[in-house]
Amino acid sequence: MIDLYTWGTPNGRKVSIMLEEVGLAYTVKPINIMADEQFDKAFLKISPNNKIPAIVDHETGQSLMESGAILLYLAEKSGQLMPTDAGKWQVMQWLMFQMGGLGPMLGQAHHFLHFQPEVSDYAAQRYGEETIRLYGVLDKQLAAKLYIAGEYSIADIALWPWVSRFEWQHIDLTAYPNIKRWYLDIAARPAVQRGYKVPTASDEIPLV
Ligand SMILES: N[C@@H](CCC(=O)N[C@@H](CS)C(=O)NCC(=O)O)C(=O)O
């Protein structure tokens, strides 16, 4: 049994969606980051960076933070959603693109376009433009491939929850037809629909 420490955010949803996709049993341990529960001493032992998501796998004793590392761990444990041939490097490439680029940049866009648009025109412009640029990169790749690295994989699971916040990013998905097709295709997967509602069952996937 795996304990999943999470909240209803893109990084948290990556892991609940992955667990639902591969069919591993898990227990949800909500960490309300709006109430600063990520700073509790007990959680710090599991997540040394005080951020969700994190897992504890009681079968192996493995305790992990960082959503990218967790996706790789669960792919290896389940033998699913990561190719075992050379295609694995394409998945790795797009996973790293999400972890090191798209996630951090869109996270800033959420702050400066959605939460506090008045604090800095400079930041709003910088992260707004970078968001548009990154959507262009994704749209181009998805014009050539059904899923980001060919087959449906952990790279799609890493990217999709960030795109699901398109409204906060001031993105009109109809301007990106390939992303829109990919986004709605993944949104229709039952495992994604279940994983999206962790830990808050009333959350609904935004549709276009
Ligand atoms: N690189 C980390 C980022 C984790 C992260 O930023 N988590 C956010 C929620 S999406 C969080 O816990 N925020 C609380 C805080 O920053 O105090 C990952 O991918 O797991």
The ligand as an SDF file (V2000), in Angstrom:
LIG
                    3D

 20 19  0  0  0  0  0  0  0  0999 V2000
    9.1920   20.3290   -8.1260 N   0  0  0  0  0  0  0  0  0  0  0  0
    8.1720   19.9480   -7.1850 C   0  0  0  0  0  0  0  0  0  0  0  0
    7.2550   21.1060   -6.9610 C   0  0  0  0  0  0  0  0  0  0  0  0
    6.2440   20.8220   -5.8670 C   0  0  0  0  0  0  0  0  0  0  0  0
    5.4000   22.0380   -5.5770 C   0  0  0  0  0  0  0  0  0  0  0  0
    5.6890   23.1700   -5.9920 O   0  0  0  0  0  0  0  0  0  0  0  0
    4.3150   21.8050   -4.8320 N   0  0  0  0  0  0  0  0  0  0  0  0
    3.4460   22.8880   -4.4540 C   0  0  0  0  0  0  0  0  0  0  0  0
    2.0110   22.5830   -4.8500 C   0  0  0  0  0  0  0  0  0  0  0  0
    1.8520   22.3460   -6.5870 S   0  0  0  0  0  0  0  0  0  0  0  0
    3.4850   23.0870   -2.9480 C   0  0  0  0  0  0  0  0  0  0  0  0
    3.5780   22.1480   -2.1860 O   0  0  0  0  0  0  0  0  0  0  0  0
    3.4000   24.3480   -2.5230 N   0  0  0  0  0  0  0  0  0  0  0  0
    3.4250   24.7050   -1.1310 C   0  0  0  0  0  0  0  0  0  0  0  0
    4.5160   25.6700   -0.8080 C   0  0  0  0  0  0  0  0  0  0  0  0
    5.2380   26.0920   -1.7200 O   0  0  0  0  0  0  0  0  0  0  0  0
    4.6580   26.0060    0.3770 O   0  0  0  0  0  0  0  0  0  0  0  0
    7.4050   18.7430   -7.7280 C   0  0  0  0  0  0  0  0  0  0  0  0
    7.2670   18.6410   -8.9500 O   0  0  0  0  0  0  0  0  0  0  0  0
    6.9530   17.8960   -6.9350 O   0  0  0  0  0  0  0  0  0  0  0  0
  1  2  1  0
  2  3  1  0
  2 18  1  0
  3  4  1  0
  4  5  1  0
  5  6  2  0
  5  7  1  0
  7  8  1  0
  8  9  1  0
  8 11  1  0
  9 10  1  0
 11 12  2  0
 11 13  1  0
 13 14  1  0
 14 15  1  0
 15 16  2  0
 15 17  1  0
 18 19  2  0
 18 20  1  0
M  END
$$$$
